[in-house]
């Protein structure tokens, strides 16, 4: 039943719109986390938390855009 509903054109449009919004939210959050890494926070040891959060938000944005989060050469 759910699969059938997800295949309806209007549902696909809604899902894609929601996905696009989430991409932008994750990008904004990643940017805020990256900008939050200051010299003071580095010296206090919280930079790792901000870097981790930034990486997670970046990965989520990439995944929602159908892009890889890593490339193996």
Backbone as CSV, one residue per row, in Angstrom:
resi,resn,N_x,N_y,N_z,CA_x,CA_y,CA_z,C_x,C_y,C_z
1,UNK,0.825,-1.191,0.000,0.000,0.000,0.000,0.874,1.261,0.000
2,UNK,1.885,1.295,0.836,2.756,2.466,0.902,3.502,2.640,-0.413
3,UNK,4.021,1.542,-0.969,4.751,1.612,-2.226,3.877,2.201,-3.332
4,UNK,2.639,1.779,-3.392,1.710,2.275,-4.403,1.499,3.787,-4.239
5,UNK,1.371,4.220,-2.986,1.170,5.644,-2.694,2.409,6.454,-3.082
6,UNK,3.593,5.901,-2.821,4.839,6.613,-3.139,5.074,6.754,-4.640
7,UNK,4.416,5.945,-5.435,4.573,6.011,-6.884,3.633,7.026,-7.542
8,UNK,2.734,7.611,-6.790,1.812,8.600,-7.347,2.568,9.884,-7.648
9,UNK,2.306,10.505,-8.804,3.042,11.709,-9.208,3.021,12.835,-8.175
10,UNK,1.873,13.081,-7.561,1.810,14.182,-6.584,2.634,13.865,-5.335
11,UNK,2.710,12.602,-4.970,3.529,12.209,-3.819,5.004,12.356,-4.151
12,UNK,5.389,11.984,-5.353,6.780,12.128,-5.793,7.199,13.588,-5.745
13,UNK,6.339,14.483,-6.193,6.631,15.915,-6.169,6.820,16.400,-4.737
14,UNK,5.948,15.959,-3.842,6.043,16.362,-2.443,7.337,15.845,-1.805
15,UNK,7.668,14.603,-2.084,8.889,14.012,-1.526,10.115,14.747,-2.046
16,UNK,10.150,15.054,-3.320,11.288,15.773,-3.905,11.408,17.180,-3.324
17,UNK,10.293,17.842,-3.100,10.323,19.182,-2.499,10.857,19.118,-1.075
18,UNK,10.410,18.133,-0.324,10.891,17.954,1.049,12.383,17.639,1.053
19,UNK,12.806,16.795,0.134,14.222,16.448,0.036,15.058,17.688,-0.267
20,UNK,14.603,18.521,-1.171,15.335,19.748,-1.522,15.435,20.681,-0.313
21,UNK,14.364,20.774,0.455,14.393,21.606,1.662,15.386,21.062,2.680
22,UNK,15.404,19.753,2.850,16.335,19.140,3.796,17.787,19.353,3.370
23,UNK,18.045,19.285,2.068,19.402,19.541,1.560,19.858,20.923,1.991
24,UNK,19.016,21.904,1.800,19.384,23.273,2.163,19.561,23.433,3.674
25,UNK,18.701,22.798,4.441,18.826,22.855,5.905,20.145,22.243,6.340
26,UNK,20.464,21.058,5.812,21.719,20.396,6.185,22.931,21.206,5.749
27,UNK,22.865,21.806,4.576,23.980,22.648,4.130,24.164,23.842,5.060
28,UNK,23.063,24.478,5.430,23.136,25.624,6.342,23.709,25.217,7.694
29,UNK,23.264,24.082,8.221,23.757,23.617,9.522,25.237,23.270,9.447
30,UNK,25.654,22.634,8.362,27.066,22.301,8.193,27.910,23.565,8.152
31,UNK,27.414,24.564,7.445,28.117,25.847,7.342,28.239,26.507,8.715
32,UNK,27.146,26.519,9.479,27.165,27.105,10.820,28.155,26.375,11.733
33,UNK,28.170,25.064,11.653,29.105,24.291,12.476,30.548,24.589,12.082
34,UNK,30.807,24.637,10.795,32.165,24.919,10.333,32.599,26.317,10.761
35,UNK,31.709,27.283,10.669,32.037,28.649,11.073,32.204,28.774,12.585
36,UNK,31.614,27.848,13.317,31.695,27.886,14.773,33.027,27.420,15.339
37,UNK,33.890,26.872,14.485,35.198,26.417,14.955,36.102,27.641,15.087
38,UNK,36.270,28.092,16.318,37.113,29.255,16.600,38.375,28.802,17.321
39,UNK,39.352,29.687,17.393,40.584,29.376,18.116,40.280,29.025,19.578
40,UNK,39.335,29.737,20.162,38.960,29.482,21.553,38.401,28.067,21.714
41,UNK,37.519,27.672,20.805,36.928,26.334,20.892,37.960,25.256,20.601
42,UNK,38.886,25.537,19.701,39.948,24.569,19.436,40.746,24.341,20.720
43,UNK,41.044,25.404,21.428,41.824,25.264,22.656,41.032,24.584,23.766
44,UNK,39.702,24.639,23.708,38.865,23.995,24.722,38.491,22.564,24.335
45,UNK,38.800,22.184,23.116,38.539,20.809,22.696,37.163,20.551,22.128
46,UNK,36.355,21.582,21.886,35.018,21.363,21.321,35.012,21.435,19.792
47,UNK,36.138,21.732,19.201,36.206,21.806,17.738,35.870,20.456,17.103
48,UNK,36.259,19.381,17.755,35.964,18.044,17.233,34.463,17.833,17.098
49,UNK,33.722,18.283,18.075,32.267,18.145,18.006,31.694,18.943,16.850
50,UNK,32.187,20.167,16.670,31.695,20.990,15.558,32.104,20.404,14.209
51,UNK,33.330,19.914,14.122,33.790,19.313,12.866,32.981,18.057,12.541
52,UNK,32.696,17.261,13.559,31.895,16.049,13.360,30.488,16.404,12.900
53,UNK,29.878,17.371,13.558,28.522,17.790,13.172,28.523,18.342,11.755
54,UNK,29.517,19.145,11.413,29.615,19.698,10.069,29.728,18.580,9.036
55,UNK,30.560,17.581,9.321,30.733,16.455,8.395,29.439,15.662,8.232
56,UNK,28.739,15.448,9.319,27.476,14.703,9.247,26.446,15.463,8.426
57,UNK,26.299,16.754,8.679,25.340,17.551,7.907,25.717,17.589,6.427
58,UNK,27.014,17.691,6.139,27.476,17.699,4.746,27.147,16.373,4.078
59,UNK,27.433,15.261,4.755,27.121,13.940,4.205,25.631,13.793,3.929
60,UNK,24.802,14.248,4.857,23.352,14.138,4.668,22.898,14.943,3.451
61,UNK,23.442,16.141,3.296,23.077,16.975,2.143,23.491,16.286,0.846
62,UNK,24.700,15.716,0.822,25.170,15.016,-0.379,24.296,13.809,-0.692
63,UNK,23.983,13.016,0.318,23.155,11.832,0.110,21.772,12.189,-0.423
64,UNK,21.185,13.237,0.116,19.857,13.653,-0.342,19.881,14.153,-1.785
65,UNK,21.064,14.564,-2.253,21.208,15.003,-3.644,21.622,13.846,-4.552
66,UNK,21.740,12.649,-3.971,22.124,11.486,-4.757,23.605,11.453,-5.083
67,UNK,24.403,12.170,-4.317,25.839,12.240,-4.558,26.573,11.361,-3.544
68,UNK,27.775,10.881,-3.910,28.531,10.040,-2.974,29.128,10.876,-1.843
69,UNK,29.345,10.226,-0.713,29.981,10.902,0.409,31.468,10.589,0.468
70,UNK,31.906,9.673,-0.384,33.339,9.396,-0.493,33.627,8.874,-1.885
71,UNK,34.857,9.083,-2.306,35.287,8.598,-3.620,36.587,7.839,-3.413
72,UNK,36.585,6.571,-3.767,37.789,5.747,-3.639,38.531,5.739,-4.961
73,UNK,39.766,6.156,-4.909,40.586,6.179,-6.129,41.495,4.990,-6.195
